[in-house]
Amino acid sequence: MKATMNEALLERVLDLSRRMAETRALNPLLEYAMNEAMSLVGAERGYIVLVNKEGTLDFRVTRGQEADENAQDQISRSILSKVIHSAEPLIVRDASDDPTWNQSKSVAVLRLRSVMCVPLISRGETIGAIYVENRSVKGRFDEQDLAPLIFFANQAAVSIENAALNDDLEARVAARTRELEQAKAQLEHSWTESVEANRLRTVLLGNVAHDLRSPLTIVIESLSLMQSGAFGDMTPEQAEWIGKSLDAAMYVLNLTNDIFDLTKIEMGGLVLYPQATPLNEFLKKIFNIAQGLPWPDSVEVRLDIEPDLPAVMLDPIRISQVLVNLFSNALKFTSQGSVTLHAQALPGQGQVLIGVADTGDGIPADQINRLFQRFQQVDGNRERRRVGTGLGLAICRDLVEMHQGRIWVESQPGVGSDFKFVLPVGETDAALQS
């Protein structure tokens, strides 16, 4: 049975979320989140564990243990690892008597009983976990405790990622400022002004993204709960306006995420995680996602890829972002005809070519050069310009170039456009991570 939260508890969790959203420094945020998580479920001990870029675990905050105890030795690593790797929450009512866990050395040595652990997930990625326990009582936690802790963890994860970015931005800004001061005597004044202007713009964008993402996530979570009936039944008119509000909030969140990615790219903070990816299977998954977009009835979505495409070293999340962006772009400009995901190997060049071709409006030749520049839109239709930011294709270009590839468009007004990019085939993983 799915556990639900009463209105008072939900309001408390939302209030905690608002307070976390207002905390921009990472360490104070983690301390606050740990204290409130333990208070929320009545735990004796608590831990917030973050996953480092290299995959190791960082025990950032601990509560309830003795001063001479090592946090890593006072926790069930098997329970923690399962939650982080599965991205699913877990309740153990009596670990010492549970056949799944009582053979674990840590459970026996520590005499663990009531344990509850939930993942911290932001933008689809597990960045850590909240682990709480009660050793004096078995069965201390149940499904009614899990629901608010999951909701709290979802909000905390976004705030933690934002605060980490803010700390990183401040450190990078300080480092860059020192570099500018050392170089100022050797550089011409105009060059210094240009670099400083770019720095200030990047920091401003990062701050805007930080300040928008946390409250937007709270709004979306709240609207989603209302839409699901958590507060009771709604009239058709209420449901319609909740849906419209949710769509508007999701649009602003997507815009904010574009700014977030742009900031990370400009500050050098976006890291690729390449892996050997079988292209046929990967592209078919993207095609299935694309078919779910709200295409007009007069538009056919097609797949035209060669069989037995090679495996390519790429970051699946980032190349998926590129392709979904290209499909979304085609959706705006194609009212009839077809949109085709195509791919082929270029053996003589050691590359694969991937593209999204449409039969839409097309692009005038004199505007193509501006297409992949930031904040540039070449469409003359005011309504379509209103729902675009001019960031999507620029981010696509940056992500493809980070993969040592190249992206371009072939287009003819009234005929359509074909956005293509090439990626190298071979041992490129070391280069991608350098």
N, C-alpha and C positions, 0 to 999 in steps of 0.2 A: 504493500500500500504506500502510495506517495505521501510523504510527510508535508504538512503545510505549516505556515507561520501565522500566529494571530496578529491582529493589526498593531497592537502595542509593541510586540517584538519586532515586527517589520519596520515600524517607525524608528525604533531604537537602532536597528542595523543601518538604516538609511542615514540617521544622524551621525553614526560613527563613520560612515562612508564620506559624508560631507566634511567631517573634521580631517579625515585622512587626505582628502583632495586638497585641503588648504595647507598641508604640510609639504614643503618642497624639498627639504633636506632628507636624505635617505635614512641616516641613523636614527634621528628622532621619530621618523615615521615607523620604522621597524619596532622601536621600543613601545610606541603607542599601540601598534597593531597587536603585539604580543600580549600586553596587559589586558586589552579589551577582549581579545579572543578567549583568554583564560576566564575572564569574568563572565563572558557570554555563556559558557558551557559549564562553569564550575569545576575547572581542572586544578590539580595540585601542582603539576609540572607542565611546562610548555617550551616549545622550540620553534623558531623560524629558521628554515634551512633554504638557502638559495643555491641554484645550479650555476657554476661558473661557465665561461665560454668554452673551456676545454672539457666540460662535463663533470668536473669534480664538485663535491658538496662543500658548501661554506656555511658552518653553523654560526649565524649572525647574532641571534638573540636566544638566551636561555633564561628560564624562570623556575624557581623551586628546588634547584639542586644545591648541594653543599659547595662551599668555596673551593675545596680541594678536588672536586670531581671534574673529570674531563667530559664535556658535553657529548663527544662522539662515543664515549664508553657508557653513556647513561640512556641510550636510546636503542630501540630495535631497528638495526640497519635493514633487516629483511622486510619489515613492514614499511619503512620509509622508502626503500628502493622500489617496492611493488607499486606504491602510490605514485611515485615520480615517473616510473616507466610506463605505467598503464594510464596515467592521467585520470584515475578514478578514485573517489574517496573510499575510505575503509573504516569500519567500526569493528573492534575486537572487544567482546564483553568480558572475557576472562582468558588472557593469553596463556596463562600457566596451565589451563585446563582445555585449551583448544588444540585439537590434533594437527591443525594446519600450522600452528606456531610454537607449540610447546617443545618441539625438538630443537628449536633455535637456541644457541648458546646464550645469547643476550637475554632471551626471555627467562631462561632458567636461572642465570646468575642474578639478574635484577629483580626476579620475582614479579614480573609485570602482570598486571591484571587488566584494568579498563584502559583501552587505548583508542584514540580517534585521530585520523590523519586525513587531511584534504589537500589536493594539489593547488598551487598558485598558477593560474593559467592566464596569459595575456596574449591577444592576437593569435590564438591557436597554439601557443608554445608554452610548455611547462617550465616556469622559471624557478620553481621551488615548491615548498610545502609548509603547511602549519601542522605541527604534531603536538597533541596534548594527551595527558595520561593522568590516571588516578590509581595509585598502588595500594591504597588502603581499602578500597571497595571494588568488588567485581560488579559488572553490569551497570556502572555509573552512567555510561552514555548510551543513548538510543537514537532512533530515527528523528525524534523531535529535536534532539540536540544537533543532529547532522545538518538539517535544512538551513538554519540560520548561519552555521559555520561555513557552509558552502557559499551562501550568498555573500557573507562577509569576506571570504577569501577571494571571490571574483572581483569585488571592489578593491580589496587590498592589492591584488596583483597589478591592476592598472596603475594605482597610485605608486606602487613600488617601482614599476618600470619607468614611470614619468620622473620620479625622484632620482632614480639612477641616471637617467639621461640628463637631468638638470645638473647633478653633481659632475658628471662627465663633461658637460658643456662648460660649466664654470672653470673646471680644471684646464680644459683646452683653451678657453678664452684667456685665462691667466698666462698659460704657456705661450700662446700666440702674442699676447701683449708684450711679454718679455722679449720675444724674438723681434718684434717690431721696434722696441726701444733700442736693442742692440744694433739693428740694421738701419735705423733712422738716419744716422750720420752719413751712411754710404749710399742711400737711395734718394732719388729725386723726389721732390715734394708731391708731385702729381701722382707718382706711383704709390707713395704712402697713403695718400687720400683714397685712392681706388681700393687698396687692400682693406683699409679701415672701414670703408663704406660697405664692402662685401661682408666683413666680419660682423658689423652691427646688424646688417640685414639678416644674416644667418642666426645670430643670437635672438633677434626679435622673433623670427619665425619659430625658433625652438621654444621660446617662452609662450607664444600664442598657442602652439600645439599642446604644450604642457597644461596651460590654463583651461583649454577647451575639452581635452579628452576625458578628464576625470568627471566633471559635472555632466558631460554628454552621456557617459556610460551609466551614470545614476539615472538620468532621464529615460534612457532606453530600457534599462532594467525595470523601472517602475511602469512604463507604458506597456512593456511586454507582460508584466504581471497582471495589469488591468485587462489586457487583451485576452489573456488566458482564463479570466474569470476569477482570479484570486480574491477580488473584492466583491464578488457577486455578479449576477447577470446584468447585462446592459441592453438598452434599447438599440434597434438597428442604427439609429442616427448617432448614438454615442459610439457604437462600435466603428462606424464609418469615420468619425472624426479622430478616434484613437488611432485607427489605421493610418490616416493621413498624417497625424502628428508623428507617428513612429517612422513613416517613410521620410518625413522632413528631417527628423533627428538623425536617421541613418545616413542621409545625404551629407549633412554637416559633418558627421563622424568620418565618412569616407574622405571628404575634403581635408579634414584635420589629419587623417592618416597619410594623405599625400604630402602635406607639409611636414609631417613627422619624418617620413622617408627622405624627403628632400634635405631636411636639416641633417639627418644622419649621414647622407652621402657627402654633403658639403663639408661637414666636420670630420670626415674620414672615419665615422663611427659605425658605418654599415659593413658588417662582415658577412662574406659568403660562406656557406657550408656545402661545398660541392660533394657529389657522390656519383658513382657510375650509375647512369639512369638509362634503362632500355626505352628508346624513344617511342616505339610503336605503342607500348602499354601506357606510357606517360601521356602521349598526345590523345589517345582515345579517352582517357580520364578528363582531359581538358575539354574535349569535344562534348562529352556528356554534360559537363558543367555549362558549356555554351548553349546547349539545346534548352536548358532551363531558363534562359533569359526571355523577357517578354517580347518576342519577335512578332511583327504583324503576320496575319494569316497569309499574306502574299509573298512572304520571304521564306525560302528554303535554306536550312543550314546543312552544309555538306562536309564530308570528310574525304580527302583525296591525298593519302599518304602512301609512299612506296612500302611494300612488304619488306621485312628484314632490315629495317633501318638500324644503324649501329648504335651501341650504347655511347653516351656522351657524359663527360664529367660536367655536371651543372648543379646549381642549387635549385632543387625542384620548387621550393616555395617562391623564389624570386622569378624564375622563368614562367611559372604559372601566373604570377602577377603580371608579367609582360603580356602573355597571351590573352588573359581575361580582359586586360585593358584594351587590347586591340579589338577584341570582340565587342566590348562596350562602345568603342569608338564607331565600329561598323553599324551597331544598332542605332546610333543617333542619326546616321546619314543614309540608311538603306530602307526605303519604304516598299520596295518590290524587287523580285528577282532572287538572288541567292547570296549567301555568305559562306565562303569555303575555307576550311583549315587544310592547308596543303604542306607537304614536306617531301624532300628528296635528298639523297646523298650526293655529294660532289666529290667523288673519289680522287680525281686528279688534283683537287685543291686541298684535300684533307679537311673538308668541312661538310656540314649539313645545312641545308636551307629550309627554313620554316617560314610560313607566311599565312596571313589572313586576307583573302581577296573578297571584295564586295562589288555589287552592281549598283552602288549608290550614286551620290551626286558628283563625285570626283573633285579634284583640286586643280585650280589653275596653275600653270607651270611657274608663273612669277611669284607664287606664294609657297611653293614647296620648300624652299630654303629656310623659311621661318618656322616650319612645322614642328621641328623637334627642339625649338628654343623654349625656355621657361617663360610662362605667363603669356604665351603667344597663341592666339586663336585666329584661324584663317577663314572660318565660316561666316558668311554674311547673314545667316538666319539669326535674328535676335533671340528667339525662343531657345534655340539650341545653344547659343553662346551663353545664355543665362544659366544653363545647367552644367557648364563646363568651367574649368579653372585654367586651362593651358598648362597644367602640370603633368598630366598623365603620360603624354608621349615623350616629354623630356625625361621623366623618370625611367620610362622604357629604354630610352637611349643610354642612360647612365648604367642601368642594370645589364644591358647587353654588352656594353663596352667593358664593364667589370669582368665579364666572362670572356674577354679577349675577342669579342665578336663585333659585328657591324650591322646597323639597321638603316633601312631606307624605304622609300615609297615610290611606286610607279603608278601614275594616275592620269586620267583624262576626263575633263569635265563632261558630264552626261553619260559616261560609260562606266566609271567606277574606279576604285583604288585597290592596290595590292601592297599591303605593308609586309615587307620581308626582312628577315635577319638571318645571319649566318653565325654558326658556332663552330669552333674547332673540334676535331675528333682526335683523340689521342691522350697522352699523359699530360693533362693540363692542370691537374689538381694542385700541384705544388705552386704553379704560377698563379693560380686563382687565389691562394691563401697568402701570397707574398705581399 
